[in-house]
Amino acid sequence: MSAGTGERALHDCRAAFSATLLELAREDERVVAVCNDSVGSSGLGEFAAELPDRLINVGIAEQTMVGVGAGLAGGGRVPFVCAAAPFLTGRALEQIKADVAYSRANVKLCGMSPGLAYGPLGPTHHSIEDLAWTRALADLTVVVPADPAETAEAVRWALAHDGPVFLRVGRTPVPELAPHVPFTPGRAAVLRQGADITLIGTGTTVAVVLAAAERLAARGIGARVLNMSTVSPLDERAVLDAAEETGRIVTVEEHTVRGGLGGAVAETVVTHRPVPMRILGVPGVFAPTGSPRFLFEHFGLTAAGAERAALELLGPVT
């Protein structure tokens, strides 16, 4: 995880994803898993061992994988289609658009290890465009859980939801958020109140903005913190309330600054209630090769980086 999130124990959200999926599959025979030769990296080992007839491994063929998922949905199954996020979204975007979103297929697309999680493997494995691609598609709900508890809740909701979902399941270990706010699709969770500025995170960066808010509090600055776990549809009401009541917004995301969380928030703000903003993310470049921790620090996706952005917006504080 990035620097500046404290010394709390860190957890991989994939473990919560796989345990919850297996639990749901035991209870509901409609649940099937589809993957692209990624049983291990998707955390599906126990699923494969216990329910081998309900896991379909198509091999490294992501377009086929999404098509198989759509076909299974047409036959009354609820497929959870699992693959590394850069290959699920990048290689199969046409099938996601036509066979899943446009067709309103009841497919749960699970982008594993997104963002900078595969940092040492370089730009081909960085998934820093997936939110822009998926949130551009109509009728596709895009969910980015912040910790294991929210991941488990999001998986349960995805099964109950009748329609296509893109679930971005983080690999980079994160702390459990406290206090826990139950996941509500389409709603931002207010994790901290404040009247001077709003910090908005999603997924791995929620812990970052919480830590930044603590640093700002030590300076006498009250920062509101929002966990925007649903990127599409965006909770516009929460964004507009933040704009109206705090006057400044900083977004932080493990994604390019183009078209992701910051873009969604900026579109809402500039249309309805323009206020000063800073969008922290990968600044429109291919990220270098390096560990996730190195890359978070390199791009300022840290508590200190978010604090600096907030102080720039606030100007001299008396």
Order of alpha helices (4+ residues) and beta strands (2+ residues): beta-alpha-beta-alpha-beta-alpha-beta-alpha-beta-alpha-beta-alpha-beta-beta-beta-beta-alpha-beta-beta-alpha-beta-alpha-beta-alpha-alpha
